[in-house]
Every structure is written in C-alpha cells, then in structure tokens.
Amino acid sequence: MWWGWGMAIIVYFGAGFWVWRRMRGEYEDEEILKLEMILGLVVVAGWIAFRTWGVVGAGLLVLGWWCRKKEWSFWEWMDVMMPAGLAGGAIVGLNWVWVVGVGMVWLVGRTYRRWKWYRSGRAGLVGLVAVMFVAGGEIAVAKGSGYNLYWGDLELSQWIGIWTVVAAAVAVYLRAGRKVTEDLKMRWQKLQKKA
C-alpha cells in the first residue's frame, strides 16, 4: 500500500517535470506548476472516491476549468496531460496493458499530422486516443472493480467506458474537420460508380 503511494509521488513529480518542460515555452512556469499542484490533489481525491473514472473525470473537469480561466488551449493541454497520466497509471499500477496504450498514444502523437483522414491536424487527437484507451480498458476488465452497480450485466464503470468511447470518437471525428454529409456523399458516389 505505502509502496504504491510512494511510487505515485515519484511518478507525479516525474510527469510534472515532463509536462513543465514540454509546455514552458508557451506558458508561464508558475501557472504550469499551479495547475500541476491542483491536478495532483484532484487526482488523488478522484482515485479515493471513484478510482479510474474519478481520476479521468475530475482531472479533465479541472483541466477544462483551468484552461478556460487562463484562456489556454484545452486540446493542446489534453494532448500533453492525458498521455502523461496514462504513462503514470501504467507505472504506478504496474499495468503492462497500459504500457501498450502508452506506446500507441506515442505513435499517434508522432504520426497523426500526416494522416490523410485527419485532415485538420488540430490538437486533441492524442488526448482523445488516451481517453479511449482508458475507457476501453475499463470496458474490458471492470468486472470485480468494486463498482457494484450493474445494469444489463455490465458494471457502472463499463457503461461509463462505453459512453466515453462514443463521445471521444465523435470528438475525434469533429476535430478532424470532417462532416457527415460530405463523407456520406463521397461514400454514396463510390457505391454508384461500382454499380
């Protein structure tokens, strides 16, 4: 138990340093450190209260509030904070599945601006992919997680995961600069040419 909390503190400072180094060129050092301290407290409270969804939900709410207050780009910060949180969770929980998620998120972050499908190139995709990975993990392994509230043979955590994946996928689609009407029209034209 104490080992886990000690590891969490080490990871908190390591991730905080990484975020600070990454964002200090565009934002004030002191404000970055304030945000990290507030997020650290909120994440601990979220973990104690609601485990994974407490961490993700409370963290994103506080990040959104802070970015709105300071007029910072929420999507840019989400692209930095969510991968840092995912990596921290993988280390603290010694969760090798999450290590795969960290690798996947890193790969997305390195390549998404070259994707033809993601034509806008806007920030936010990396953070949303990290959120979807966490949600997918909750959907897959939430049985026995302690959220003893079931509906349709799924735990509350799994339902939250399903809705989170859907919401994040819609956000990715919209951030990509795509429109349903255009995509359906192009698909319809391709089907007509084949017929």
Buried (B, 14 or more C-beta within 10 A) or exposed (E): EEEEEEBBEEBBEBBBEBBBEBBEEEBEEEEBBEBBEBBBEBBBEBBEEBBBBBBBBBBBEBBEEBBEEEEBBBBBBBBBBBBBBBBBBBBBBEBEEBBEBBEBBBEBBEEBEEEEEBEEEBBBBBBBBBBBBBBBBBBEBBEEBEBEEEEEEBBBBBBBBBEBBEBBEEBBBBBBEBEEEEEEEEEEEEEEEEE
